[in-house]
Amino acid sequence: MNAIARIRGLRIRLRGKHFRPGPRYQIRLARDEHVPTIIKLIDSAGDWLREEKDTKQWNSPWPDLKTRDDRVTEGVVGRRTWILWDGGSPIASVTINTSGSADLWNEEERRDEAVYIHRLVIDRRYAGTGLGAELIRWAELRGRRVRPRAKLIRIDVWSDNHGLHAYYSRQGFQFVALRETPDQCPSGALFQKRIRRAPWAGTPRIVTEEPLPAQAASPAERSPSAGVRRPRRKAPPLRHALEPAPNAVSGVNVLAGAGMAVLLVVGTMLGVVRPWH
């Protein structure tokens, strides 16, 4: 027995010596003060694209700085934008919508149960670590929570960023169409993939930190005047849950009386029970 315990202890020590868990990152719902943080991530990615890739994506805000910043702000205020953190450093961001743009996706496509991701951007220092693929997988699962019947995840990509087209194809996305919009939106390459129902394989590096209950309250749950959550209905006392219903009690009494009558009749017929006078 002592020998077995020593072998087990040796295995634990060896496992602790050679096994190093991978980094864990926290993803949180973006707040209003995080808008400049998200814009900085986008501008940093735009600088890299301008220097390294043959694309105009994010070379300059489209169609102008104010409109671009308003889109980012709208996603944050609408509680659809998330930021991925490595400790205290923001390293990625993604926005999840439950409806697609009518200028990009036609009416038949928009009838599909789908979620749409926008502005998926990752700090270049984390390139090549597989974090982008993992963030897409996280967005799939999160999208299913927002829209439980969703079967597809969709994204629109800048039309001239062919390297990014290839990246999404490697992640399992299928090319849908190349569309032009009335306002000449440069992000007209449409991709989609089916959302996997299988659980997350392996240990995910992305840990979701859910917003506090007060933060997660929907407008319907908030008081229109005070902006606080309405009190929840109290659960009934435990004794109510344990007490049988009156109909159930009467039903049991009826069954018990019928059972005794049957026993008396059978006993009388067999001579076991003598009828009284």
C-alpha positions as CSV (number, residue, x, y, z in Angstrom):
1,M,0.0,0.0,0.0
2,N,2.8,2.4,0.8
3,A,4.5,1.6,-2.5
4,I,1.3,2.4,-4.4
5,A,1.0,5.7,-2.5
6,R,4.6,6.6,-3.4
7,I,4.0,5.8,-7.1
8,R,0.9,7.9,-7.1
9,G,2.7,10.8,-5.5
10,L,5.5,10.6,-8.0
11,R,3.1,10.8,-10.9
12,I,1.5,13.9,-9.4
13,R,4.9,15.6,-9.0
14,L,5.9,14.7,-12.5
15,R,2.7,16.0,-13.9
16,G,3.0,19.2,-12.0
17,K,6.6,19.6,-13.2
18,H,6.0,19.1,-16.9
19,F,2.4,20.3,-17.3
20,R,1.9,24.0,-17.6
21,P,-1.7,25.1,-18.3
22,G,-2.2,27.6,-21.1
23,P,-3.0,31.2,-20.6
24,R,-6.6,32.1,-19.7
25,Y,-8.2,35.3,-21.0
26,Q,-11.3,37.0,-19.7
27,I,-14.0,38.3,-22.0
28,R,-16.4,40.9,-20.6
29,L,-19.2,43.0,-22.0
30,A,-17.9,46.4,-23.1
31,R,-19.0,49.5,-21.2
32,D,-19.3,53.1,-22.4
33,E,-15.8,54.1,-21.2
34,H,-14.4,51.3,-23.3
35,V,-15.3,52.9,-26.7
36,P,-11.8,54.5,-27.0
37,T,-10.2,51.1,-26.2
38,I,-12.1,49.4,-29.0
39,I,-11.3,52.2,-31.5
40,K,-7.6,51.9,-30.6
41,L,-7.7,48.2,-31.3
42,I,-9.3,48.9,-34.7
43,D,-6.8,51.7,-35.6
44,S,-3.9,49.5,-34.6
45,A,-5.1,46.7,-36.9
46,G,-5.6,49.3,-39.6
47,D,-2.0,50.5,-39.3
48,W,-0.8,46.9,-39.7
49,L,-3.0,46.2,-42.7
50,R,-1.8,49.3,-44.4
51,E,1.8,48.3,-44.0
52,E,1.6,44.6,-44.5
53,K,-1.4,43.7,-46.7
54,D,-2.7,44.7,-50.1
55,T,-6.1,46.0,-48.8
56,K,-7.7,49.3,-48.0
57,Q,-9.5,47.9,-45.0
58,W,-9.4,50.3,-42.0
59,N,-6.9,52.5,-43.8
60,S,-9.2,55.3,-42.9
61,P,-12.5,55.3,-41.1
62,W,-15.5,54.6,-43.4
63,P,-17.3,56.7,-44.5
64,D,-15.8,59.1,-42.0
65,L,-14.4,59.2,-38.5
66,K,-17.6,60.3,-36.8
67,T,-19.8,57.7,-38.5
68,R,-17.3,54.9,-37.7
69,D,-17.1,55.9,-34.1
70,D,-20.9,56.1,-33.9
71,R,-21.1,52.5,-35.1
72,V,-18.7,51.4,-32.4
73,T,-20.5,53.4,-29.7
74,E,-23.9,51.9,-30.8
75,G,-22.6,48.4,-30.4
76,V,-21.4,49.2,-26.9
77,V,-24.5,51.0,-25.8
78,G,-26.6,48.2,-27.3
79,R,-24.7,45.7,-25.1
80,R,-23.6,43.7,-28.1
81,T,-19.8,44.3,-28.0
82,W,-17.4,42.3,-25.9
83,I,-13.7,42.9,-25.1
84,L,-11.2,40.1,-24.4
85,W,-8.6,40.9,-21.7
86,D,-5.2,39.5,-20.8
87,G,-5.1,40.6,-17.2
88,G,-5.6,44.4,-17.5
89,S,-4.7,44.6,-21.2
90,P,-7.4,44.6,-23.9
91,I,-6.4,42.3,-26.6
92,A,-9.5,41.7,-28.8
93,S,-13.0,42.7,-29.4
94,V,-16.1,41.4,-31.2
95,T,-19.7,42.6,-31.7
96,I,-22.6,40.1,-32.0
97,N,-25.9,41.1,-33.7
98,T,-29.1,39.1,-34.1
99,S,-30.0,40.7,-37.4
100,G,-28.2,41.4,-40.6
101,S,-28.0,44.6,-42.7
102,A,-30.8,44.8,-45.2
103,D,-28.3,46.4,-47.7
104,L,-26.1,43.3,-47.6
105,W,-28.3,40.3,-46.8
106,N,-31.5,39.8,-48.9
107,E,-34.9,39.2,-47.4
108,E,-34.8,35.5,-47.8
109,E,-31.3,35.3,-46.1
110,R,-32.5,37.5,-43.2
111,R,-35.3,35.0,-42.5
112,D,-32.7,32.4,-41.6
113,E,-32.0,31.8,-37.9
114,A,-28.6,33.4,-37.7
115,V,-26.3,35.6,-35.7
116,Y,-23.9,38.2,-37.2
117,I,-20.4,39.2,-36.0
118,H,-18.8,42.5,-36.7
119,R,-15.5,44.2,-36.0
120,L,-13.7,41.1,-34.9
121,V,-10.2,42.5,-34.2
122,I,-7.2,41.0,-32.3
123,D,-4.0,42.6,-31.1
124,R,-1.2,41.6,-33.5
125,R,0.9,40.5,-30.6
126,Y,-1.4,37.5,-30.2
127,A,-1.4,36.6,-33.9
128,G,-0.5,33.0,-34.7
129,T,-1.8,31.7,-31.3
130,G,-5.1,30.4,-32.6
131,L,-6.9,33.0,-30.5
132,G,-8.9,34.3,-33.5
133,A,-10.4,30.9,-34.2
134,E,-11.2,30.4,-30.5
135,L,-12.9,33.8,-30.4
136,I,-15.0,32.9,-33.4
137,R,-16.0,29.6,-31.6
138,W,-16.9,31.7,-28.5
139,A,-19.0,34.0,-30.6
140,E,-20.9,31.0,-32.0
141,L,-21.7,29.7,-28.5
142,R,-22.6,33.2,-27.3
143,G,-24.7,33.8,-30.3
144,R,-26.7,30.7,-29.5
145,R,-27.4,32.1,-26.1
146,V,-28.6,35.3,-27.5
147,R,-30.6,33.6,-30.3
148,P,-31.2,30.0,-29.2
149,R,-32.5,28.8,-32.5
150,A,-29.6,30.2,-34.5
151,K,-28.1,27.7,-37.0
152,L,-25.7,30.0,-38.8
153,I,-23.0,32.5,-37.9
154,R,-22.3,35.2,-40.5
155,I,-19.8,37.9,-41.2
156,D,-19.3,40.6,-43.8
157,V,-15.6,41.2,-44.8
158,W,-14.0,44.0,-46.8
159,S,-14.3,43.1,-50.4
160,D,-10.6,43.6,-51.3
161,N,-9.1,41.8,-48.3
162,H,-8.5,38.5,-50.0
163,G,-6.2,37.3,-47.2
164,L,-9.0,37.6,-44.7
165,H,-11.3,35.8,-47.1
166,A,-8.9,32.9,-47.1
167,Y,-8.6,33.0,-43.3
168,Y,-12.4,32.7,-42.8
169,S,-12.5,29.9,-45.4
170,R,-9.9,28.0,-43.3
171,Q,-12.2,28.5,-40.2
172,G,-15.0,26.7,-42.0
173,F,-16.9,29.7,-43.4
174,Q,-18.4,29.4,-46.9
175,F,-18.5,32.3,-49.3
176,V,-22.1,33.5,-49.9
177,A,-21.9,36.5,-52.3
178,L,-20.1,39.7,-53.1
179,R,-22.6,42.5,-52.7
180,E,-22.7,46.3,-53.5
181,T,-24.7,48.6,-51.4
182,P,-26.3,52.0,-52.2
183,D,-23.8,53.8,-49.9
184,Q,-20.8,51.9,-51.5
185,C,-20.0,50.0,-48.3
186,P,-16.5,48.4,-48.8
187,S,-17.4,45.4,-46.6
188,G,-19.4,43.5,-49.2
189,A,-17.9,40.0,-49.1
190,L,-20.4,37.7,-47.2
191,F,-19.5,34.5,-45.4
192,Q,-21.4,32.1,-43.2
193,K,-20.9,28.8,-41.5
194,R,-23.2,26.4,-39.5
195,I,-23.0,26.7,-35.8
196,R,-21.6,23.5,-34.2
197,R,-23.7,21.9,-31.6
198,A,-20.8,19.9,-30.2
199,P,-19.3,21.0,-26.9
200,W,-16.1,22.9,-26.8
201,A,-13.2,20.5,-27.4
202,G,-10.3,20.7,-24.9
203,T,-10.0,23.4,-22.3
204,P,-11.0,26.9,-23.6
205,R,-8.7,29.8,-23.0
206,I,-11.5,32.3,-23.1
207,V,-13.4,32.6,-19.8
208,T,-16.6,34.6,-19.9
209,E,-17.2,37.0,-17.0
210,E,-21.0,37.6,-17.0
211,P,-22.2,41.1,-16.3
212,L,-23.6,41.8,-12.9
213,P,-27.3,41.4,-12.5
214,A,-27.8,45.1,-12.4
215,Q,-25.8,45.5,-15.6
216,A,-27.6,42.6,-17.3
217,A,-31.1,43.9,-16.7
218,S,-33.1,44.5,-19.8
219,P,-35.1,47.7,-20.4
220,A,-38.3,45.9,-19.6
221,E,-36.9,44.9,-16.2
222,R,-35.9,48.5,-15.2
223,S,-38.1,51.1,-13.7
224,P,-38.6,53.8,-16.4
225,S,-38.2,56.5,-13.7
226,A,-35.5,55.3,-11.4
227,G,-33.6,53.0,-13.7
228,V,-33.4,50.2,-11.2
229,R,-34.5,46.6,-11.5
230,R,-38.0,45.7,-10.5
231,P,-38.1,43.3,-7.6
232,R,-38.4,39.7,-8.5
233,R,-41.5,37.8,-7.4
234,K,-40.8,35.9,-4.2
235,A,-40.8,32.1,-4.5
236,P,-43.6,30.4,-2.6
237,P,-42.8,29.0,0.9
238,L,-41.4,25.5,0.9
239,R,-44.4,24.1,2.8
240,H,-46.6,25.0,-0.2
241,A,-44.4,22.9,-2.4
242,L,-44.5,20.0,0.0
243,E,-48.2,20.0,0.9
244,P,-50.3,17.7,-1.4
245,A,-53.1,19.3,-3.2
246,P,-56.6,18.8,-1.8
247,N,-57.8,16.9,-4.8
248,A,-54.8,14.6,-4.4
249,V,-55.7,13.9,-0.8
250,S,-59.3,13.1,-1.5
251,G,-58.2,10.8,-4.4
252,V,-56.0,8.9,-2.1
253,N,-58.8,8.5,0.5
254,V,-61.2,7.1,-2.1
255,L,-58.6,4.6,-3.4
256,A,-57.8,3.5,0.2
257,G,-61.5,2.9,1.0
258,A,-62.1,1.0,-2.2
259,G,-59.0,-1.2,-1.5
260,M,-60.3,-2.1,2.0
261,A,-63.7,-3.1,0.6
262,V,-62.1,-5.4,-2.0
263,L,-60.0,-7.0,0.8
264,L,-63.0,-7.7,2.9
265,V,-65.0,-9.3,0.1
266,V,-62.1,-11.5,-0.9
267,G,-61.4,-12.5,2.7
268,T,-65.0,-13.4,3.2
269,M,-65.1,-15.6,0.1
270,L,-62.0,-17.4,1.3
271,G,-63.2,-17.8,4.8
272,V,-60.3,-15.8,6.2
273,V,-62.5,-12.9,7.3
274,R,-65.8,-13.6,9.0
275,P,-68.5,-11.1,8.3
276,W,-69.9,-9.3,11.3
277,H,-73.6,-9.4,12.2
